[in-house]
């Protein structure tokens, strides 16, 4: 079965050219405007989208955003008249997979499209397997033996027995949701319901209606009354994630519930009572938010009486082996695969990496490595490139084509050409051979960069 290509261009001669050159290789559907092309993309599946640079009202970034909004898996290839610095920058910003110069040539396009199709298949495979491990999205228990984790566990034990509100702070991905659920599981309210609401993903209007409910006629479309979470959850525990994002009006209403157990429905006039235990979290500094006038001082003081600060993974690196083993076992079991082992070199990289995405990043990284590897031992070849590039130690760094950085630095190099060769190779590696970005880093023109690459035969490496 031929692979499907959707081509979008407002120039009829370009579409005619695409059909002529590619129809013998692929099934090609063409449209002369973006919006019609989007409708077709919603109705049918395509592996490749060819996108001409000339679209009325849309540049590459805008068009790509529209295409991505359809929510399907495909690869976009830009069609351009010439390879200018401005066009390359625009393609890079739009995150276009690749580009081809017009006029379109069949054999050249096939060479470009073939790896793109392989990329699509890998994405689809990964997405399909990702669905199988969706239940691993949340860590089931707090794993770790570091002093910082023990401190968090100790606070959970002490705070669980109270009915007072609790504030959980920490960077994104550290496990604040897990800490909140652990507090609930150890509390006297564990036999009652527990509900999580992510305040950062809801509009203020929807959040207010969800929390407090509303009376009939409270707003356009309110044809009947509706109970809110606070009424449904009476006696239970409510976890408000990303509380720093809610507006002052709702903060005031939440404070009243905490203080007096009272609230009013949206559009309502009668006060209602509820008994709900609040646990809230944020990755922002609430004190700074108070100083900026974005968070109420009275609510801030009410929430900070009991506070749990969850440490980032970089401050508890001794827990990485335990966490890695925990996630590997769970992921492998869910995928019905034999449990792999991380090589010592891989663990060294993990221990040296700073993990800006914290535990969530570690879990996702291991998940991807297990899905894409069939080996019993996961080696450094399975590590994501960003880990290799951002490792903190010289020993872990390798310059593509030149060898380990440690060995390079230990050589007695007195030739300026040799120094220049190493610097250019390292810059190319850092940008994943994006020559435009490399030229910017080095402060030289792209033509000069191409000459240096040829001179030092770096492209042969």
Protein Blocks (a to p, Z undefined) as FASTA:
>chain_A
ZZddddddfbfklmmmmmmmmmmmmccdddfbfklmmmmmmmpccfbdcddfbdghiafk
lmmmmmmmnopacddddddfbdcfklmmmmmmnopabdcdddddfklmmmmmmmmmmmmm
mmmmmmmmmmmmmmmmpcfbdcdjbfklmmmmmmmmmmmmpmbdcddeddehilpmmmmm
mmmmmmmklmmccddddfklpcfklmmmmmnopaehkaghiabccddfklmmgoiacdde
hkllpcfklmmmmmmmmmnopacdehiabdcddddddddddfbdfklmmmnopacfklmm
mmmmpccddddfklmmmlmmmmmmmmmmmmmmmnopacddddfklmmmmmmpgolnlmml
mmmmmmmmmmmpcbfbdcfklpcfklmmmpcbfklpccehiapfklmmmpccfbfklmmm
mmmmmmmmmnoopaklmmmmnopafklmmmmmmmnommmZZ
